[in-house]
Amino acid sequence: MTAIRPFPEAAREGLANPQLRANLARATGTIRGKRRAVVEETPDWEELREAGRAIKARTLAALDEHLVVLERAVESAGGKVWWARDAAEANEAVSQIAREHGATEIVKVKSLTTDELGLNEYLAGHGIEAVETDLAELILQLDGDWSSHILVPALHRNRHEIGELFRRTIDREVGDEPAALAEVARTYLRKKFLAARMGVSGANFLVAETGTAVVVESEGNGRMCTTLPPVLVTVAGIEKVIPRWNDLEVFLQLLPRSSTGERMNPYTSLWSGTRAGEGPREFHLVLVDNGRTRVLADEVGRGALACIRCSACLNVCPVYERTGGHAYGSIYPGPIGAILTPQLVGIENAPTLPYASSLCGACYEACPVKIDIPDILVHLRGRAVEAGVEPASERLAMRGLARTFASRRAYESAQRLGRGALRLVPWARVGPLRAWARARDLPSQQPRTFRGWWRAR
Amino acid sequence: MRVTLFVPCYADTLAPSAAIATVTILERLGHEVVYPGEQTCCGQVHGNSGYFREALRLAERFVDVFGDADLVVAPSASCVGTVRHLYARLARRAGKVELAERFEALGARVFELSEALTGPLEAGDAGSFFPHRVTYHPTCHSLRALRVGGAPQRLLEAVEGLELVPLRRAEECCGFGGTFAVKNADTSAAMLADKVAAIEETGAEACVAVDGSCLLQIGGGLARSGSGVQALHLAEVLAGARGE
């Protein structure tokens, strides 16, 4: 696993791009407003959140059992289940199914999990072209770019850039109007849907008792991919399982309100195995671990596995709004990425991500399944310190500070020394306060400490 | 009532005026203020940065110093949040259940100033007089960790002569976040720039908050922008009186 770029360094690109920051502020501002309206009109919102949290916690606590129930249900409905320990096994399973059916071009539903696995690149290496059919994903694929937002992957691109891209790749005549751009993509994709012999999807939920896969989407491309091609392969993380059909009632209320700010999303596709005379003739479910059981083993960190990928935490995050998604160095940006990525790739490969937050708590408040993101961030900081990945200078300073605070005498003499040094040393130019002083003045020197005032009065 | 004062280390050392003002208000309301000189730091910086062993030792020290107090008041939401929430978590994760219970028992008696004034101290009119236009920034820890709600605004609205004006996107973080301001200085500065712009738009003479640490950030940004808007702790406003 290669280490991701340090967040403070990667963040500078977004921070220095005024167009990106304006796009981000406008887009997240709009979606925050829509979300607030549909959350406020739901009288039992807090009960729904609590139900969502409880179902996820209960399921994760007995994940092995629910997965076995799921496997049995999928198989008795005529589907086949593949177990993949890592990305290599998952990618090879999909590739093998495609090769067996002679599929050289497959159509895909937007899926974060397959992005995490690098499925498209793997298939390309085996002569199989994977076509993204979600409009934003298609835009990124045509341009060799990658997602910066869970729900709105091309959030960082505007329509002029997209018009230019489409003229270069699909239709030389098209203008920059959104409707015209959408029509060009639609015509282009329609041919792909009709020709493809295999479709690949992710899953928002997997219902164990019925063996049902669920995809929630807005454009209808997902419905095309899951119904037209004769072979359907669904690739999903093992944490996507929920025990009962009735549990969907909770999540199908929480998810659209939290992600697009809608009461209900336009398309919800549910399928259980195969059925004669309709839909795909073959159904394969690839269940992916790829680090998830390791996350599950951490009693605090496992909270991150409850995520339903709604992206509400991104939209309320003041850090994300200013840096953009690419700064997080993975397909999972924003607060959820900051707690998920270090656990999936190992803290030593992403040691700066748990610190990419002011711990303001806006994400926790917005999360529809009540993931305590600030608490997990702090927990992961502890693991970073434990692993010794923080700079030695910081470790020394923190230990020294702790010793100083351990006794009144040490603290008071440090106060005297520190206040003297504040007068004598140009802190705005040396040491850790230099970063502070680039954008802010240092506090002016007060005539005495509080305890000095207290003693003297 | 006998009130035990907890003054955060940075406030004691760098910005004592909020703590001095806290003493002024509490005494004006007729309370007896006690200040244990043994206190140092609650350990928030260590706890939030992942130095849990060090934080837990400072937490134990905090209980040694404040354990017998009936009511502890601090002019800082984030330090109170540390005592009330983080301490027990640290203890439980270290497998120290009894210690966690001691922390929880003490945590229930530790209050941020606006909580204390609108809650256990049942403060009436403190004779506050502050004839200025101010805006209020709800700090993240007061809003989302302690859930003080509208307590600080209610206290401000009761101040004679004070005009409270709303702040755009008030509930967004100012970008301080402890070590965040140093480790991610550029992102923190970008957040601060937007907060400073929002404050300046209000035309207020001062921005008020209940966390001295956030006020160091906001005050530093306001001073740098040269707008002349002050960053004030709630206590400093409430301590204002006629004839001063």
Interface residues (C-beta under 8 A of the other chain):
Chain A: F7 P8 A11 R12 L15 R21 V300 P318 V319 R322 T323 T352 P354 Y355 A356 S357 S358 L359 C360 G361 A362 Y364 E365 D375 V378 H379 L380 R381 G382 R383 A384 V385 E386 E390 M398 R399 L401 A402 T404 F405 A406 S407 R408 Y411 Q415 G418 R419 P432 L433 A435 W436 R438 A439 R440 D441 L442 P443 Q446 R448 T449 F450 R451 G452 W453 W454
Chain B: V7 C9 A11 D12 T13 L14 A15 P16 S17 A19 I20 V23 Y35 G37 E38 T40 C41 G43 V45 H46 G47 N48 S49 G50 Y51 F52 E54 R57 L58 R61 L86 R89 R93 C140 H141 L143 R144 A145 E171 E172 C173 G175 F176 G177 G178 T179 F180 A181 V182 K183 N184 A185 D186 T187 S188 A189 A190 M191 L192 A193 L216 Q217 G219 G220 G221 A223 R224
